[in-house]
């Protein structure tokens, strides 16, 4: 998960960051790519805040949980594409 470094100043209904769904092989690429991206809400940089593992049967539940915390959900191909 990546938080916008300025998410405290986002509008109340805006996401605080991005939760990326990827595998361990692509994790380094995702981290590198996100370090170059800026927030579409405010233009600030992102920082990695935590990493979680999800088992496939729980993936839908995890997506809903991340959304409830205020994260946009993106697949790894969306990040590096």
C-alpha positions as CSV (number, residue, x, y, z in Angstrom):
1,X,0.0,0.0,0.0
2,X,1.2,3.5,-0.9
3,X,0.0,6.7,0.9
4,X,0.0,10.1,-0.7
5,X,2.4,12.1,1.3
6,X,-0.2,14.9,1.5
7,X,-3.4,12.8,2.0
8,X,-4.3,14.6,5.3
9,X,-5.1,17.6,3.0
10,X,-7.2,15.7,0.5
11,X,-10.9,16.4,0.3
12,X,-12.9,14.1,2.6
13,X,-14.2,11.8,-0.2
14,X,-10.8,11.4,-2.0
15,X,-8.6,8.3,-1.6
16,X,-5.6,8.5,0.7
17,X,-3.4,6.3,-1.6
18,X,-3.2,3.2,-3.7
19,X,-3.3,-0.5,-2.7
20,X,-1.6,-2.5,-5.5
21,X,-2.3,-6.1,-6.2
22,X,0.8,-7.9,-7.3
23,X,3.1,-10.9,-6.7
24,X,6.5,-11.0,-5.0
25,X,8.3,-11.1,-8.4
26,X,7.0,-7.8,-9.4
27,X,7.1,-6.0,-6.0
28,X,10.4,-4.3,-6.7
29,X,9.2,-3.0,-10.0
30,X,6.0,-1.7,-8.4
31,X,8.0,0.0,-5.6
32,X,10.3,1.7,-8.1
33,X,7.4,2.8,-10.4
34,X,5.4,4.2,-7.5
35,X,8.4,6.2,-6.3
36,X,8.1,8.1,-9.6
37,X,4.4,8.6,-9.6
38,X,2.4,11.6,-8.2
39,X,-1.0,11.8,-6.7
40,X,-3.8,12.7,-9.1
41,X,-5.6,14.6,-6.4
42,X,-2.9,16.9,-5.1
43,X,0.3,16.2,-7.1
44,X,2.3,15.0,-4.1
45,X,4.6,11.9,-4.0
46,X,3.6,8.5,-2.8
47,X,5.4,6.5,-0.1
48,X,5.2,2.8,0.7
49,X,3.5,2.4,4.1
50,X,2.9,-1.4,4.4
51,X,2.8,-4.6,2.6
52,X,0.3,-7.3,3.0
53,X,-0.2,-10.8,1.7
54,X,-3.5,-12.1,0.6
55,X,-4.7,-15.6,0.0
56,X,-6.7,-16.0,-3.2
57,X,-9.9,-17.0,-1.4
58,X,-9.9,-13.8,0.6
59,X,-8.9,-11.4,-2.2
60,X,-12.4,-10.0,-2.7
61,X,-12.7,-9.4,1.0
62,X,-9.3,-7.7,1.1
63,X,-10.2,-5.4,-1.9
64,X,-13.3,-4.3,0.0
65,X,-11.4,-3.8,3.2
66,X,-8.7,-1.6,1.4
67,X,-11.5,0.4,-0.3
68,X,-13.1,1.0,3.1
69,X,-9.8,2.4,4.4
70,X,-9.8,4.9,1.6
71,X,-7.4,3.3,-1.0
72,X,-7.8,3.1,-4.7
73,X,-7.2,-0.5,-5.9
74,X,-4.9,-1.1,-8.9
75,X,-3.4,-4.2,-10.5
76,X,0.3,-4.2,-11.1
77,X,-0.1,-3.9,-14.9
78,X,-2.1,-0.7,-14.3
79,X,0.8,0.8,-12.4
80,X,3.6,0.0,-14.8
81,X,1.5,0.2,-18.0
